[in-house]
Each structure stands twice: as structure tokens, then as C-alpha cells.
Amino acid sequence: MSKTKILCIDDERSIRFALSRLFSLQGWETLEAENSEQGVEIFERERPDLVLVDYHMPGENGVETVKRLRRISVAAPIIVFTIENSQQTADAFLEAGATDFATKPIKAPDIISRIRLHLRLLEKTKETAGQPGAFRSEKGMSEETMALLMQFMEECGEAKTVEEIAEGVGLANPTTYRYLQYLVKEKKLTQQMDYGKVGRPKQRYRIP
């Protein structure tokens, strides 16, 4: 069986080196690129299983890089490294085709679990590809991720916040929020405001 290939596009050599060492312990092969141009070239040639892209890079930024990668493949998971936690930034990346996010500074257990999750979802995507009703999008959304969220909501059986759901399924908060909004629009989930006793009200989601 061939090794899992992970492409890391980041202008910081120290980060690429650290990730390469970390991934080798998992039995994964690391492909490295220091800018968008290199990354797109390697991606097209090597067709890695998953891509890590830094948001802030010299020249072309992460959003444009994601768009170029997504034009080559709609299937490969693309995880964006970012120090920004705004939903506006997240939405720009998700519109471009990003799959999920990982925050800097990078924590080994977090990035490993995030990668394992998306590799599992990728395998499910391959298994169900072409089946009637499978939802696919150039923006990186997948029916497998929606099924993961719905399964969690069914098992917990109560209203949960975005943060609680994100922690439960292993996705970043902005990614989780995006999927939840789609599921609410499709009437598979409902949202309610929890005013509580102290602090700002929180939005909670539950199965109708």
C-alpha cells in the first residue's frame, strides 16, 4: 500500500521541517513547497492525499492558492493554517474551497487528529462517489462531513453550541459553523438562542 502523501505549503522552513518530522512518525510522506507557485506545481504533479496551506505567504496569499488547488481537484482535503479566528476570513477560505482550518502555533496532537479525520472522510467520499444523493461541491463541502455532524447531534440528543459541536466532531469552529448554517437552511437542524443568566446569549443547534 502506498504511503499517504501530505503537501505542506508554507514559507517558513522551520514549520515545514517540524511537520515533516512529525508526519514521518505517522508513516506519512511529506511534500514541501515554500510558496504558492511551487505548491500548485507539486500538487498537480504528485496529487497528494491532503494539503496544508499557510494563510500569509509572500506573493500569492492562501486564498488564491486554495482557489488554484481546487481547480485541479475538488476532492483533496485542504487545511488552512491561520492565526486569525474571524468568521469573515474563514468564509473567504471556505468560498475558495478550503476544507478546514488549523490555528498557529501548531500543536502536534491537534494537527494529527485533524488530518486523520479528513483522511477518513476522504476515504468515505471515495466509497460513495457517484452514488445517488451524494452532495459534492467545489467549495469543499461533503455529505460525509454533514453525516458526521448529524451523527454527533443524534447521539448527544440535546442543543449544543458551535464550540461544543466543533470539539465533539474534531472540526474547526468556523468550518462547523458553515456546515451548521447549511444544515439549518436545509431544515435538518434548528437553531435557538440561549440567553442563560450571565453574559451574551449563545446560539444552540439541535435536531428538530
Order of alpha helices (4+ residues) and beta strands (2+ residues): beta-alpha-beta-alpha-beta-alpha-beta-alpha-beta-alpha-alpha-beta-alpha-alpha-beta-beta
